[in-house]
Amino acid sequence: MIYVLPVTVRGVGLVTDFLKGLVIGIGAIAPGVSGGTLAILLGVYEEITEALAHIFTDFKKKVFKYAPMALGIVLGVLAFSRVIHYLFENFEIPVKFLFIGLMVGTFPSLKKQSNKQGFRYRYLIICILTLVVTLLLSNLEGSAVRTVSHARTGLLYTALYGAIVGLGTLLPGISTSFILMYLGVYSVLLEGLSSLDLSVLIPAGIGAVLSILAFAKIINLLFQKAYGYTYYAIFGFTIGSVFSIFPGIGWSWLYLLCVLLLVIGCVFSYRLSSYEQGKK
């Protein structure tokens, strides 16, 4: 019998924390998706940003507590970069329907969390604004694949690309792939990560870490000063993500499979997000 050490994050087992990190890391590099959105789905977004914003407070305790999730994020980016690229190249529509279901299933819990400190109708303004911004960015994504400039290389540029990956890991509704495609470096960076090229891994890793720490402080401050506005902004980003990756609908056996994946994803994320919220 194999025993798993009871290292937990809010009472969750080590393996579960690792898998959550894995999902977040995959979301950071998946086209049209963001790691931040999936962190919300898993019920750990606010906790992660707060921990990162005060990373040097009880540093050793945080290292032991979040090591499984951090390892999962790193492996999600490195080990699945080629897999994600393959899936979106060959099974784009079914995968997108699955992601849509996963995001839609979190809406009830996200709405409840957004209203935790009360509801104001003015919160809807920021929600609509962030939704519109997400849709505008997604419209640009269609032209991004055509904007294939010669990829700039070098330590500083690679660190910048890593910072963009960090941005997509943390901010909901921001698709890292869109920005990297627009810069013409998406395939280049994925190749470097999947092949464990140290000339890419080291500067990109440094850029990602610095980006995550910087934005975590900003987001944590927003939670403290404007909780309702911040969560409704996140809500808008999440809703916009659904519309931005929606591939349309057709009439074939493929779309029947897609609808099935959407329902499965929706039910799964609804139960998971409700379970996570019930523990808080």
Buried (B, 14 or more C-beta within 10 A) or exposed (E): EEEEEEBEBEEBBBEBBBBBBBBBBBBBBBBBBBBBBBBBBBBBBBBBBBBBBBBEEEEEEBEEBBBBBBBBBBBBBBBBBBEBBEBBEEEBBBBBBBBBBBBBBBBEBBEEBBBEEEEEEEBEEBBBEBBEBBBEBBEEBEEBBEEBEEBBBEEEBBBBBBBBBBBBBBBBBBBBBBBBBBBBBBEBBBBBBBEEBEEBBBBBBBBBBBBBBBBBBEBBEBBEEBBBBBBBBBBBBBBBBBEBBEBEEEEEEEBEBBEBBBBBBBEBBBEBBBEBBEEE
